[in-house]
Structure formats: structure tokens, C-alpha cells
Amino acid sequence: MNNNVRMPAVAGLFYPLDATELSEQITNLLDSNKLDKKFNNILGIVVPHAGYIYSGKSAAIAYNVLKENNDFETAIILSPSHHEYFSGISIFDGDFYRTPLGDVPINKELATEIVNLSKTITFSNKGHKKEHALEVQLPFLQMIKKEFNIVPIVIGDQSAEFIQDLSNVLAQIYDGRIILIISSDLSHFHSKKKAFELDKIVVDRINNMEFPELYNDLANNNCEACGGGGIVALLECADIIGDYKAEVLSHTHSGDVSNDNSSVVGYLSAVIYSN
């Protein structure tokens, strides 16, 4: 039987191509970016998606939190589409996503349920072929959990109708065996000072679970987040299910690594949980 495998697109660019080097890099990131605080009943996390050298610290903090609460079986990963616009939302119509650490199986049963419940989500390769934002999450997941499957979702259009449909569907299918992973960076190519002002809006909206306000801020260019629609969908899903809180775990920018504060990219990680 020939499996339909989505091959790595950014191995050797955003993260190491060599499996040993990759596992060592992620191990080092996880070991050096731990929080004392623990969170129960995690619904989802928000994580950045730049090259690991830049955003790996923020990502590792969230994945360490998830590592302490990793009884999930399926990770539903929401990614923006950086390389092609398309109307609606797509789930990769295949069997596996491949990384240097191995193949990650797609939960086709759950994916089919999502498509059947949705008005806007379809099976498609649109947005998946070159997309890095989804791919870079997989090696972290592979390093914190031995066995899991995924539903890889790329959002081609972050208009309100698509995000609201996504939120409602996620709330309908969610159970304790699922974790929601939202891939998003923040502001791009502003000075450190300006980036902090823009990014603080997103940080505060997440901490306060203010998803309608966040959507409006993004739509009116009061702030920037390339995966902002996914963040809104996660927060709205949490609101529909009820009794969840949000906490931003880390907020950094590329200048912390490059030492160039004249034009930075912002990153954050966050967790949605209940007591």
C-alpha cells in the first residue's frame, strides 16, 4: 500500500536535517527552558514557528508545560498559510507528516468528523506543501511524546466566518484525548520598542481571554499575529466549552538572539487550562 506522506519542507532551514542533531537541539532547549509552575487540564497551547534558534526558547517553555500533562492522543495543529491564499481551511488529505525524527500518523477518523461537521473545512493539500508553521511543531511533539497522531490544519483565510466555524467545530469534537496547538508569531520587522507595544496587545488579550477584542485588534491592524485567527479560534473554543483560563508563558523577540533591535519579530507561548 502506498501511503501519502507530506515530506519535510524546512528541515535544514528552520531546524536541523540530521535526526541526532535535531534531537540534541530540542533536548537542550527543553532542558534550559523549564517553568516551576504546573497546569492542569490543558486544552491547548500557543507556540511560535520561526527557526528554532530564534523562537525555540518560547516554544520549549510551552512544550515543557505540555510534557507534564501529555496524556493526549491527538494533536490538532492550527497553522496560518504563509505561501498561498485559499478560501476556507484545509486538512491534509494524506496519511503521514514526515520529519527527520520519523513519520507522524494523521488521525483520519477525527479529521473526517471535523470535515463533516464544518461548513468551511475540507480535505485538501492547499497550504500544506511548503508551510513551515505547522511542520516545526512536530519535532517538539516527537521529543515529548512517543506515540501520538495529528490533525494538520492550515487556515487559508482568517476571515471571521471561517474562524467562527472552526471554533464551533473544535468545541464539538473536543475531548480529553485531544490537545490543540496554535502556531503563530507576532509582529514583524518593527523596532524593539514598537514591537513590544504591538505584541503587548496580543499578550493582554490572551491573558484576559478577550477573543472578540483580539480579532478586532488584528482586523484593524492594532496588533500583528500571522496565526491570529488560530489564537482566536482556541480562545473562542475554550469559551464555548467553559471554565478555562489563559496564561502567556513567554514573550520574546528575534533581537534577543540576533542583537539587532532595529527590526525584530515577536514570539510568545501560552497555555489554555482549567483548574
Sine and cosine of phi, psi and omega as CSV:
sin_phi,cos_phi,sin_psi,cos_psi,sin_omega,cos_omega
0.00,0.00,0.77,-0.64,0.01,-1.00
-1.00,0.00,0.87,-0.48,0.03,-1.00
-1.00,0.07,0.53,-0.85,0.08,-1.00
-1.00,-0.03,0.96,-0.29,-0.11,-0.99
-0.92,-0.38,0.77,-0.63,0.12,-0.99
-1.00,0.10,0.91,-0.42,-0.08,-1.00
-0.99,0.17,0.44,-0.90,0.03,-1.00
-0.86,0.50,0.68,-0.74,0.01,-1.00
-0.96,-0.28,-0.45,0.89,-0.11,-0.99
-0.81,-0.59,0.25,0.97,0.14,-0.99
-0.90,0.43,0.75,-0.66,-0.10,-1.00
1.00,-0.02,-0.15,0.99,0.04,-1.00
-0.90,-0.44,-0.88,0.48,-0.01,-1.00
-1.00,0.03,-0.38,0.93,0.01,-1.00
-0.42,-0.91,0.29,-0.96,-0.10,-1.00
-0.89,0.45,0.58,-0.81,0.06,-1.00
-0.98,0.20,-0.55,0.83,-0.02,-1.00
-0.97,0.24,0.77,-0.63,-0.09,-1.00
-0.88,0.48,-0.67,0.75,-0.01,-1.00
-0.91,0.42,-0.72,0.70,0.02,-1.00
-0.89,0.45,-0.64,0.76,0.00,-1.00
-0.90,0.43,-0.73,0.68,-0.02,-1.00
-0.90,0.43,-0.59,0.81,0.03,-1.00
-0.92,0.38,-0.66,0.75,0.00,-1.00
-0.89,0.45,-0.71,0.70,-0.02,-1.00
-0.93,0.38,-0.64,0.77,0.06,-1.00
-0.85,0.52,-0.69,0.72,0.01,-1.00
-0.90,0.43,-0.65,0.76,0.03,-1.00
-0.90,0.43,-0.69,0.73,0.01,-1.00
-0.92,0.40,-0.65,0.76,-0.04,-1.00
-0.92,0.38,-0.49,0.87,-0.10,-0.99
-0.98,-0.21,0.07,1.00,-0.03,-1.00
-0.69,-0.72,0.92,0.38,-0.03,-1.00
-0.94,-0.34,0.52,-0.85,0.10,-0.99
-0.95,-0.30,0.53,-0.85,0.08,-1.00
-0.97,0.25,-0.48,0.88,-0.08,-1.00
-0.97,0.25,0.62,-0.78,0.05,-1.00
-0.90,-0.43,0.48,-0.88,-0.03,-1.00
-0.81,-0.58,0.66,-0.75,0.00,-1.00
-0.98,-0.22,0.40,-0.92,0.14,-0.99
0.76,0.65,0.87,0.49,-0.05,-1.00
-0.98,0.21,0.83,-0.55,0.08,-1.00
-0.99,0.11,-0.66,0.76,-0.04,-1.00
-0.16,-0.99,0.16,-0.99,0.07,-1.00
-0.74,-0.67,0.42,-0.91,0.17,-0.99
-0.94,-0.35,0.75,-0.66,-0.07,-1.00
-0.66,-0.75,0.51,-0.86,0.02,-1.00
-0.98,0.18,0.11,-0.99,-0.09,-1.00
-0.61,-0.79,0.50,0.87,0.10,-1.00
-0.99,0.13,-0.07,-1.00,0.12,-0.99
-0.84,0.55,0.58,-0.81,-0.09,-1.00
-0.84,0.54,-0.53,0.85,-0.01,-1.00
-0.88,0.47,-0.48,0.88,-0.03,-1.00
-0.99,-0.10,-0.76,0.66,-0.12,-0.99
-0.94,-0.34,0.04,1.00,-0.06,-1.00
-0.88,0.48,-0.51,0.86,0.00,-1.00
-0.90,0.44,-0.77,0.63,0.01,-1.00
-0.89,0.46,-0.67,0.74,0.00,-1.00
-0.88,0.47,-0.69,0.72,-0.06,-1.00
-0.89,0.46,-0.58,0.82,0.02,-1.00
-0.88,0.47,-0.71,0.70,0.01,-1.00
-0.92,0.39,-0.65,0.76,-0.01,-1.00
-0.94,0.33,-0.47,0.88,0.13,-0.99
-0.91,0.40,-0.64,0.77,0.07,-1.00
-0.88,0.48,-0.68,0.73,0.01,-1.00
-0.93,0.37,-0.56,0.83,0.01,-1.00
-0.86,0.50,-0.54,0.84,0.01,-1.00
-0.98,0.20,-0.15,0.99,-0.08,-1.00
-0.60,-0.80,0.81,0.58,-0.21,-0.98
-0.95,-0.32,0.68,0.73,0.03,-1.00
-1.00,0.06,0.26,0.97,0.06,-1.00
-0.96,0.28,0.38,-0.93,0.09,-1.00
-0.94,-0.33,-0.55,0.83,-0.06,-1.00
-0.82,-0.58,0.74,-0.67,0.13,-0.99
-0.97,-0.24,0.89,-0.45,0.13,-0.99
-1.00,-0.01,0.91,-0.42,-0.10,-1.00
-0.96,-0.30,0.84,-0.54,0.02,-1.00
-0.97,-0.26,0.81,-0.58,-0.06,-1.00
-0.77,-0.64,0.59,-0.81,0.20,-0.98
-0.96,0.28,0.21,-0.98,0.06,-1.00
-0.96,-0.29,0.94,-0.35,-0.03,-1.00
-1.00,0.07,-0.39,0.92,-0.21,-0.98
-0.94,-0.33,-0.33,0.94,0.04,-1.00
-0.50,-0.87,0.67,-0.74,0.10,-0.99
-1.00,0.02,0.66,-0.75,0.17,-0.99
-0.49,-0.87,0.46,-0.89,0.00,-1.00
-0.97,0.25,0.74,-0.67,0.04,-1.00
1.00,-0.05,-0.40,-0.92,-0.15,-0.99
-0.68,-0.73,0.67,-0.75,-0.07,-1.00
-0.85,-0.53,0.64,-0.77,0.19,-0.98
-0.95,-0.30,0.77,-0.64,-0.04,-1.00
-0.84,0.55,0.82,-0.57,-0.05,-1.00
-1.00,0.00,0.93,0.37,-0.03,-1.00
-0.48,-0.88,-0.25,-0.97,-0.14,-0.99
-0.95,-0.32,-0.57,0.82,-0.09,-1.00
-0.57,-0.82,0.45,-0.89,0.29,-0.96
-0.95,-0.31,0.76,-0.65,-0.04,-1.00
-0.97,-0.25,0.65,-0.76,0.19,-0.98
-0.76,-0.65,0.14,-0.99,0.07,-1.00
-0.86,0.51,-0.30,0.95,-0.01,-1.00
-1.00,-0.02,-0.01,1.00,0.03,-1.00
0.78,-0.63,-0.03,-1.00,-0.03,-1.00
-1.00,-0.06,0.70,-0.71,0.04,-1.00
-0.96,-0.27,0.87,-0.50,-0.04,-1.00
-0.96,0.29,0.53,-0.85,0.05,-1.00
-1.00,-0.09,0.72,-0.69,0.03,-1.00
-0.99,0.17,1.00,0.02,-0.11,-0.99
-0.95,0.32,-0.48,0.88,0.04,-1.00
-0.91,0.41,-0.74,0.67,0.02,-1.00
-0.92,0.38,-0.64,0.77,0.03,-1.00
-0.85,0.52,-0.67,0.74,0.02,-1.00
-0.90,0.43,-0.64,0.77,0.04,-1.00
-0.89,0.46,-0.67,0.74,0.01,-1.00
-0.88,0.47,-0.73,0.68,-0.01,-1.00
-0.88,0.47,-0.65,0.76,-0.02,-1.00
-0.92,0.39,-0.51,0.86,-0.01,-1.00
-0.99,0.13,-0.34,0.94,-0.16,-0.99
-0.99,-0.11,0.44,-0.90,0.12,-0.99
-1.00,-0.09,-0.23,0.97,-0.17,-0.99
-0.78,-0.62,-0.16,0.99,-0.04,-1.00
-0.99,-0.16,0.77,-0.64,-0.03,-1.00
-0.74,-0.67,0.32,-0.95,0.19,-0.98
-0.98,0.21,0.80,-0.60,-0.04,-1.00
-0.20,-0.98,0.41,-0.91,0.15,-0.99
-1.00,0.04,-0.06,1.00,-0.04,-1.00
-0.86,0.51,0.76,-0.65,0.05,-1.00
1.00,0.10,-0.22,0.98,-0.13,-0.99
-1.00,-0.04,-0.51,0.86,-0.21,-0.98
-0.85,0.53,-0.73,0.69,-0.08,-1.00
-0.95,-0.33,-0.06,1.00,-0.18,-0.98
-0.92,0.39,0.84,-0.54,0.00,-1.00
-1.00,0.02,-0.46,0.89,-0.15,-0.99
-0.89,0.46,-0.55,0.83,0.06,-1.00
-0.99,0.15,-0.71,0.70,-0.09,-1.00
-0.85,0.52,-0.66,0.75,-0.12,-0.99
-0.93,0.36,-0.23,0.97,0.05,-1.00
-0.98,0.21,-0.43,0.90,-0.16,-0.99
-0.92,0.40,-0.71,0.71,0.02,-1.00
-0.87,0.49,-0.59,0.81,0.08,-1.00
-0.87,0.49,-0.72,0.70,0.03,-1.00
-0.88,0.48,-0.65,0.76,-0.01,-1.00
-0.91,0.42,-0.45,0.89,-0.01,-1.00
-1.00,0.09,-0.34,0.94,-0.01,-1.00
-0.97,-0.24,-0.17,0.99,-0.03,-1.00
-0.52,-0.86,0.73,-0.69,-0.07,-1.00
-0.97,0.25,-0.71,0.70,-0.07,-1.00
-0.81,-0.58,0.83,-0.55,0.08,-1.00
-0.29,-0.96,0.25,-0.97,0.13,-0.99
-0.78,-0.63,0.12,-0.99,-0.11,-0.99
-0.72,-0.70,0.36,-0.93,0.30,-0.95
-0.86,-0.51,0.97,-0.23,-0.08,-1.00
-1.00,0.05,0.90,-0.43,-0.10,-0.99
-0.87,-0.50,0.80,-0.60,0.09,-1.00
-0.92,-0.39,0.78,-0.63,-0.03,-1.00
-1.00,-0.06,0.94,-0.34,-0.05,-1.00
-0.99,0.15,-0.46,0.89,-0.02,-1.00
-0.64,-0.77,0.87,-0.50,-0.08,-1.00
-1.00,-0.09,0.44,0.90,0.08,-1.00
-0.90,0.43,0.38,-0.92,-0.13,-0.99
-0.84,0.54,-0.64,0.77,-0.06,-1.00
-0.89,0.46,-0.61,0.80,-0.01,-1.00
-0.96,0.28,-0.67,0.74,-0.03,-1.00
-0.92,0.39,-0.64,0.77,0.01,-1.00
-0.91,0.40,-0.66,0.75,0.05,-1.00
-0.88,0.47,-0.69,0.73,0.02,-1.00
-0.88,0.48,-0.71,0.70,0.01,-1.00
-0.85,0.53,-0.73,0.68,-0.04,-1.00
-0.90,0.44,-0.66,0.75,0.00,-1.00
-0.92,0.40,-0.69,0.73,0.02,-1.00
-0.87,0.49,-0.64,0.77,0.02,-1.00
-0.91,0.41,-0.55,0.83,-0.01,-1.00
-0.95,0.33,-0.62,0.78,-0.11,-0.99
-1.00,-0.05,-0.20,0.98,-0.12,-0.99
-0.90,0.43,0.68,-0.74,0.24,-0.97
-0.56,-0.83,0.04,-1.00,-0.11,-0.99
-0.92,0.40,-0.11,0.99,0.01,-1.00
-1.00,-0.03,0.02,1.00,-0.09,-1.00
-0.91,-0.42,0.62,-0.79,0.19,-0.98
-0.85,-0.53,0.65,-0.76,0.04,-1.00
-0.98,-0.21,0.81,-0.59,-0.01,-1.00
-0.87,-0.50,0.87,-0.50,-0.06,-1.00
-0.95,-0.32,0.85,-0.53,-0.04,-1.00
-0.99,-0.15,0.88,-0.47,-0.01,-1.00
-0.38,-0.92,0.67,-0.74,0.27,-0.96
-0.99,-0.13,0.06,-1.00,-0.03,-1.00
-0.95,-0.32,-0.69,-0.73,-0.08,-1.00
-0.92,0.40,0.46,-0.89,-0.05,-1.00
-0.82,-0.57,0.80,-0.61,0.27,-0.96
0.91,0.41,0.62,0.78,0.18,-0.98
-0.94,-0.34,0.18,-0.98,0.13,-0.99
-0.91,0.42,0.34,-0.94,0.01,-1.00
-0.81,0.59,-0.69,0.72,-0.03,-1.00
-0.90,0.45,-0.75,0.66,0.00,-1.00
-0.91,0.41,-0.65,0.76,0.01,-1.00
-0.87,0.49,-0.66,0.75,0.01,-1.00
-0.89,0.46,-0.65,0.76,0.00,-1.00
-0.89,0.45,-0.70,0.71,0.00,-1.00
-0.92,0.38,-0.71,0.70,-0.09,-1.00
-0.94,0.34,-0.50,0.86,0.00,-1.00
-0.89,0.45,-0.49,0.87,0.07,-1.00
-0.88,0.47,-0.72,0.70,0.01,-1.00
-0.91,0.42,-0.70,0.72,0.01,-1.00
-0.84,0.54,-0.75,0.66,-0.03,-1.00
-0.92,0.40,-0.65,0.76,0.01,-1.00
-0.89,0.46,-0.67,0.74,0.02,-1.00
-0.91,0.42,-0.76,0.65,-0.03,-1.00
-0.85,0.53,-0.53,0.85,-0.03,-1.00
-0.99,-0.10,0.06,1.00,0.00,-1.00
0.84,0.54,0.60,0.80,-0.07,-1.00
-0.99,-0.11,0.96,0.27,-0.10,-1.00
-0.96,0.27,-0.60,0.80,0.06,-1.00
-0.90,0.43,-0.63,0.77,0.01,-1.00
-0.92,0.39,-0.63,0.78,0.04,-1.00
-0.89,0.45,-0.69,0.73,0.02,-1.00
-0.87,0.49,-0.69,0.72,0.00,-1.00
-0.91,0.41,-0.64,0.77,0.04,-1.00
-0.88,0.48,-0.68,0.74,0.04,-1.00
-0.91,0.41,-0.69,0.72,-0.02,-1.00
-0.90,0.43,-0.52,0.86,-0.03,-1.00
-0.99,-0.13,0.17,0.98,0.05,-1.00
0.88,0.48,0.49,0.87,0.11,-0.99
-0.98,0.22,-0.33,0.95,0.04,-1.00
-0.44,-0.90,0.07,-1.00,-0.04,-1.00
-0.70,-0.72,0.68,-0.74,0.14,-0.99
-0.31,-0.95,0.92,-0.38,-0.10,-0.99
-0.90,0.43,-0.42,0.91,0.09,-1.00
-0.96,-0.29,0.49,0.87,-0.08,-1.00
-0.86,0.51,-0.58,0.81,0.03,-1.00
-0.88,0.47,-0.62,0.78,0.05,-1.00
-0.92,0.40,-0.62,0.78,0.05,-1.00
-0.89,0.45,-0.71,0.70,0.04,-1.00
-0.87,0.50,-0.69,0.72,0.00,-1.00
-0.88,0.48,-0.66,0.75,0.02,-1.00
-0.90,0.44,-0.73,0.68,-0.03,-1.00
-0.91,0.42,-0.64,0.77,0.01,-1.00
-0.94,0.35,-0.64,0.77,0.07,-1.00
-0.85,0.52,-0.71,0.71,0.03,-1.00
-0.88,0.48,-0.62,0.78,0.00,-1.00
-0.93,0.38,-0.63,0.77,0.01,-1.00
-0.91,0.42,-0.71,0.70,0.00,-1.00
-0.93,0.38,-0.68,0.73,0.10,-1.00
0.98,-0.18,0.47,-0.88,0.16,-0.99
0.92,0.40,0.61,0.80,0.08,-1.00
-0.91,-0.42,0.45,-0.90,0.07,-1.00
-0.85,-0.53,0.31,-0.95,0.04,-1.00
-0.78,-0.62,0.56,-0.83,0.07,-1.00
-0.57,-0.82,0.83,-0.56,0.12,-0.99
-0.97,0.26,0.80,-0.61,-0.11,-0.99
-1.00,-0.10,-0.51,0.86,-0.08,-1.00
-0.43,-0.90,0.60,-0.80,0.07,-1.00
-0.63,-0.78,0.93,-0.36,-0.06,-1.00
-0.73,-0.69,-0.04,-1.00,0.09,-1.00
-0.48,-0.88,0.24,-0.97,-0.11,-0.99
-0.89,0.46,-0.46,0.89,0.01,-1.00
-0.90,0.43,-0.36,0.93,0.07,-1.00
-0.88,0.47,-0.46,0.89,-0.01,-1.00
-0.98,-0.17,-0.74,0.68,-0.10,-0.99
-0.98,0.18,-0.33,0.94,-0.12,-0.99
0.91,0.42,0.22,0.98,0.11,-0.99
-0.98,-0.21,0.97,-0.23,-0.05,-1.00
-0.99,-0.11,0.14,0.99,-0.02,-1.00
-0.99,0.12,-0.42,0.91,-0.03,-1.00
-0.47,-0.88,0.98,-0.17,-0.15,-0.99
-0.86,-0.51,0.29,-0.96,0.16,-0.99
-0.90,-0.43,0.73,-0.68,-0.04,-1.00
-1.00,-0.04,0.52,-0.86,0.01,-1.00
-0.69,-0.72,0.53,-0.85,0.19,-0.98
-0.57,-0.82,0.32,-0.95,0.22,-0.97
-0.75,-0.66,0.51,-0.86,-0.06,-1.00
-0.51,-0.86,0.30,-0.95,0.02,-1.00
-0.75,-0.66,0.63,-0.78,0.11,-0.99
-0.93,-0.38,0.82,-0.57,-0.18,-0.98
-0.48,-0.88,0.18,-0.98,0.15,-0.99
-0.74,-0.67,0.42,-0.91,-0.04,-1.00
-0.96,0.28,0.00,0.00,0.00,0.00
